[in-house]
């Protein structure tokens, strides 16, 4: 009878070694597998055991370096953690193409996070709004008292927005506490601030505060980046046209827009992971932003300039930090931040936006050029058939067979022709 079951109480109370032993017995691990589990890589056993709960081992992925990036007139090497081949090469390739016209140009990013405070059970929403606005200073002070260092460095809660939303349980008033979190990702700080103001807000509004939590739709932390991709380096006019048509497809169709944005996130998520940031926060923020206008849309847009070059632009909320969370705890995240050489969270977001744009252009170029390549092959096969002496009335038939069998060669064209003749003579 199998010993396997999942009903383990107090797994967390065991030491890491005891957990590994329990697990190996439950799923019957062999010696090689146990050895693998005991390899913590660059983590110290005591360190990895404190990062999450019920730790049994460490999981590794490759780090690749995307080259050629020039962003706001500064060169960067981009560490990317990803399991998918071709992503790093593709990013490097698009960055090389953008470099010809100066690289990427990213706008300043403000590290503003939103913390949502949900107020329910209000009898008079308008009155509650009025009281909250009258006491704004006090509310912001209570919030800022939670993090004097942040305030001293120039950050902190500086304002709030009020939104009434209509739900099946009645109207609710939502406060968006706006906090400049400087170099942090910021979820912890804004959550603490929102919790701290709750008793005062309940007293002021005579309502019940329910949720107090960061919004991952960080629309005040938008990264915007632009680049010119050289027409010739992209592969010519037809390729540029193909990319623009691919973009139009994504604009008009959410099925395509999802994959279009997935390509963007290939780059951004790989950099997010490499720097110890929260990939889920970035992904959810990006996809929510992509659908903010009602339709799920591409996060990039493209146009062609007077010389035929491709102008690409990306707009994406990027709540990335260089302090706090895993950014300093994870040895490889620390090292990757050193490779990147970014001096602030805002700079990291500027870089990430460029990586997303590069990744998107690389994917669209490969897709468009491959389509064009097939077209070229169809043409090429007709020429080969002609060179093989195939008569005009059989060229179509032979050319199709060459493409179908992926053997666009004169000798094969002759072989096919002979078979056709033999069949006819039968
Ligand atoms: C694959 O990981 C990403 C692509 O599908 C993106 C795209 O289709 O634009 C190539």
Boltz pocket constraint, residues with backbone or C-beta under 6 A from the ligand:
constraints:
  - pocket:
      binder: B
      contacts: [[A, 84], [A, 259], [A, 260], [A, 261], [A, 262], [A, 263], [A, 264], [A, 266], [A, 360], [A, 363], [A, 364], [A, 367]]
      max_distance: 6.0
